[in-house]
Amino acid sequence: MKQNWIEYLEPLMKLYDKRKHPLDYKSRYQMLVMIILSAQDSDKHINELAPAFFEAYPSLNSLAKANPDDLYRYISTVRNFSNKSGWLIKLAQLLGDDDKIPRTMADLTQLPGIGRKSANVIIRESGDKAEGIIVDLHVVRVAPRIGIASGTQPEKIEKQIMALVPQNRWNDIGMALSFLGREICRPTNPKCDICIMNQVCNYYNGTADESKNKDSDLKLF
């Protein structure tokens, strides 16, 4: 791995500084629901169906009164919608009110359908102190290409990046790498010539082993 990664990554974090997550939520309740729905699905798809869902269920309190069949009419096109319906209703019943949505990794990951990646997104978007780094499918692809991490397992990649970036930048680097993957460092035909990281990137410089870092259908909840 290259040395002084924080210096190399600073321009990338500055480029995407404070940019909101692509999910178009209006409250922490909406963010929580949309993050669960978006696992293994696209943010664009969830943004499209969210208005009708939240018109029917504007709060955790209203969602707690639903049953899974009630939700199907709104989210039946979402991947794994049956399990997600159950998770949403269960967490709504557990929490009861919107202001009881947890703010820490330990408490968030106790909720149905919320793993480390989802909890890191919620913490970042809530402006709370980072306890980890967002590692979605884009980061799983981008981090090994650049050379800041290796492998394909999200939690291992997260730990590697956490060891190289100070905690006060954890909320910044995860989403910055994700945005880079969404916009520039695509699975095929990445736009290397305009990438802000190309001078230190293993992929661009021909030293990355893509065979070990293929995008996969990982459960990044």
N, C-alpha and C positions, 0 to 999 in steps of 0.2 A: 504493500500500500504506500501511497505517496505521503509525504510528511506535510504538516501544517495545513490540514484540510480546511480548517475554519477560514484561512485566508483565501483558499481556492473557491470556497462555497459562498463567501460573502457577496460577490456580485449577483449570484443566483438568488440568494435570499432577499437582496435589495430589489431585484427585478419583480419578485412576487410578494413583496412586503405587504402584509395585512390584507391580501386579497381574500375575499370571502369564498368559502367552499362552493362548488357549483350547484349544490342542492339549494333550491330557492325557498328556504324556510323563513317564517316570520316570527317565530318564537322558539324557545327551547323545547317546548312540547312538540311542535312541528318538526324541529330538527331531530329529535329522538325518534319519532315515528319514521321519518324519511330515511334516516340512516339505516334503520332496521330493514326497511323495504328495499333499499338500494343494494344490499349485499348480494353479490353475483348478478346484479341487474345494472342498468345504466341510470346515471343521474338524470339524463334527459327524459327517460321514460317515467321516472318517479315524479319529476317536475310537472309532467303533463297530467298525471292522474291525481296529484295532490289536492288541487282546489276542490274537486268534488268530494274527496274523502274528508277534508277538513270542514267543508260546509255541513256534512252529516255528523262529524265528530269533532267539534271545535275545542275539546279539552279532554284531559285524562278522565275526568269525571264522567263525561258522556260516553267515552270509549269503554269505560269499565262496565257499562250497562249492556253492551253489545254481546252477541255470541258470534263464533267464527263464521257461520253462514251469512250473517248480516254484512260482514266485511267483504265477502267474496264478490259482490256486485261491483265493488270499487277497485279491488286489487287482484282479480282473477287472472289478469295478464302478467302479473309480477311473478318472477321466478321463485319457486318454493313458497307460493302464496298461502298454502294450507298451514304450514308450520308457522309462518310469519303472522298469520291471523291469530293463532293461539298465543304466540309470544306477546303480541301487542295487547291483547285482552288481559292476559295474566299480569303483565307489568302495570297496566292501568289499574287493575284491582289491588295490586300490591302498594302502589304509590298513592292513588286516590286523587291527589291534587297536583297541578302543574308545578307549584312552588316546592314540591318535595322531590323533584328530579335530582338525583345525586350529583355531586361535583367532584368526586374523587375516583381514581381508578378502581380502588378496592370495592367501593359501593356500586359503581356503574357496572362492573363486570359480574356482579351478582344478579343483574337483571336478565330476564330471558332474551336471547338473541343479541346480547352485547358482549363482544370479546375485546381484546386489547386494541385492535385497530379502530373499532367503532368508538370505544371509550376515549382514545386519543383524539379523534375528530371532535367529539363533544367537548372535551376539555379545551381544545384549541379554539373552537368556535365560541365557547363561553368566555374566553379570556382568562381562564384559570391557569394556575401554575402547572407547567408540563410535568408529567410523570413518565412520559415515554415519547416515542416518535411515531407518527402516522406512517405505516407501511402498507400501502394498497398494492394492487397489481402493477400499477405504473412504477412505483418505487421498487418493487421486486425486479422489474426489468431494468430500470435506469441505474440503480445503485451499483450492481455488478458491472454494467457496461462502463460506467465512469471509473470504477475501481475503488470506491469507498467501502464496498462490502462484497461478499462472495456468497454463492449458494442460492437457493430458491425458497428457503423457509423464512417466512416473515419475521418470526420472533428472533431468529438468529441474525437476520439482517438488521433488525431494530437494535439489538445489543451492540453490534459492530459499529453502527453509526453513533449510538449513544456514547461509546467510548472515545469517539473522535471529536464530538461537538459538545461544547459546554451546555449545561442544562437550560440556561436562559435563552438558548436558541433552538431548543428542541421543537417548540411549537412552529418555528419558522421553517426549519429544514425539511420536515416531512411533507408539508404541502407544497413547498417550492420544488422538490423533486417530483412530486405527483403532477404538478402543473407542467413541468418540463416534459414529462412523459406523455401527457395529454396533447401538448401543442407541438413539440419539437421531436422528442426522442421516441418516435412511434415504433411499433413492433417491426413493421417493414417500411423501407424507404425513409429512415429518419433524416431530418433536415440538418445534417451535421455541419454544413457550411455556415449556417447562421446560428449555431448553438453557442451559447455563452460559455459552455464548459469544454469546448472542443480542444483547447490547448492542453488540458490535463486528462482528457478522456481516453481510457484504454481502447474503447471501441473505435474511436476516430483514428487513433494512432496504430491500430492494427494488432493490439496485444490482448484484446478481450476474447475469451472462449465462450461464444454464444451457445454452444451445445450444452453447457452446464447451467444456463440461465434462461431457459425457455419460459415464456408465459404459460401458466397452467391454470387449471380451474380450481384454485385454492379457495378454501373457505375463510375469507378475510372478514369475519364479522367484527 
